[in-house]
Amino acid sequence: MSLLLNVLWLVFGGLWMAAGWLLAAVVMAVTIVGIPWARAAANIALYTLLPFGHSAVDREEYSGRPSIGTGPMGVLGNLVWLLLAGWWLALAHLITAVGLAITIVGLPFAWAHLKLAGLAIWPIGKEIVPNEAIGRLGRYRRSGSPLST
């Protein structure tokens, strides 16, 4: 089922938005200082390309260990990200979601784009994991994941 949903997702804006995330990663990598953000953006680009079967979860809550990305440094990193790239990625996800929401068939994909818009605003401290890993560990509440499928 994940394969079918991922193929449909590519048609309904996934390819376009993955390219946007990849562009953000390249721009961040060019600045040298932005390499940590570039790595995160590249991971989320892959997630945006094939999101079904994976979820973005809070790293500290998922692993049970403190993480630099979920503390004060993570807040600072997210603010820098928001100013440099997060706002336009979130806006692109919102525009795509509005276009998909007009159709009945596109509603589930519009909802996924809205969840990814939230991830675009505040991505530092998140980890992309297979849904099966969430079920096995049982540490993370599925309802809290930005894109549970």
N, C-alpha and C positions, 0 to 999 in steps of 0.2 A: 504494500500500500504506500509506503514511503517513496518508492521509486516513481509511482504514478503521480503522487502529489508533487514531488520535486520536478518532474517533467512539466506538469501544468504550471508550477510556480515560475519556471524559467520564462514561459510565455507571458505570464501575468506580472511581469516587472522584476523578477528575480535577477535576470541577466543584466538588466539596466542598472539595478541598484548594486549588484556585486561589482560592476565596473566602477561605480561611484566610490565604493569603499576602497577598491584597489587604487584608484586615482589619489584618494586621500593618503593611502599608505606610501605611494611614490612621492608625493609632495612632502610628506613628513620625513621620509628617508633622505631626501635631497638636502634638507636643512641640517643634517647630522645630529643636531640637538634633539630632533623629533624622532629618532630611531626607536625608542620604546613605544611611542604612539604608532609608529609605522608597523611594528610587529603586531600590535593589538588590532590595528585596522586590517592587516592582511588576514589574520585569523577570522575576523568578523566578515571579511569579504568572502572567504570560503564558506562560512556559515550562511551568509546571505544567498550564496549561489545554490546551496542544497540544505535548506533549514529543516526539512521534515525528517524526524528521527533523531534530532539533537535539540538541546535546550541551552540557553544562556542562563547560568546560575551564579549566585553570589559565591565567590571563591572561598571566603572565610566560613560561611555557613555550610558550604558543600564539603570542604576538606576538614573542618573542625579545628583548623589551625589559624592563628593570626596571619595576616598578609599585609605587606606594605601598601598594596593597592586598595585595601579596604579601610585604612586609617586616615589620618590627616594628610599624608602625602598623596593618597589616592584622591582625596577631595581636591587638592591643589592640581593634581594631574588632570582630573576631570574638568576643572574650570579652564585650564589651558586648552584642553581638547575642545571644549564647547566653543571657545572663542575662535579657534583656528579652523576647525573642520566640522565639529558636531552639529552646529546649527544648520549648515547647508545640507548635510546628509539627512538630518531629521526632516527638514523642509521637503527634500526630494521624496522621502518615504511618505510624508503627509500628502503631497500632490498625487503620488501614485495611488495611495489609498483612496483618495477622493474619486479619482477616475475609475477605480475598480468598484467602489461602493455604489456607483450608479447602476451597475448590473447585478442581477441576482446571483449569477455564477461567480462573480468576482468578490462577493462579500467575505468569504473565508480568507481570501488572499489579502483583501483590504485590511482585515483585522490583524493579520500577520505583519503587514507593513506598519500598522500603528504600533505594534509591539516593538518592531525593529527601530522605529523612530525614537522610542524611549531609550533603547539601547544606544542609539547614535548620540543621544544627549549625554549619557553617563556610562561609558563603557568600561572604564578602568575599575578593576576589582571583580570583573565578571570572568567566567570561564565557560567555554563551550564544551559540553559533554554529551555523550550518547544518552538517549532516554533510558536505555537498559541499565546504565551505570547508576542513574538516579534511583531506579527501582531496587537495585541490589543493595546499595548503601543505606537507603532508607533515612539518611540524615537530612535530606532536603525535601521540603513540602512542594510537590509538583505545582500547586496552585500559585506559587510565588515565582515560577520561571517565566521569563518574558515571552517565550515562544514554545509552549508545550504542545506537542502533536502526538 
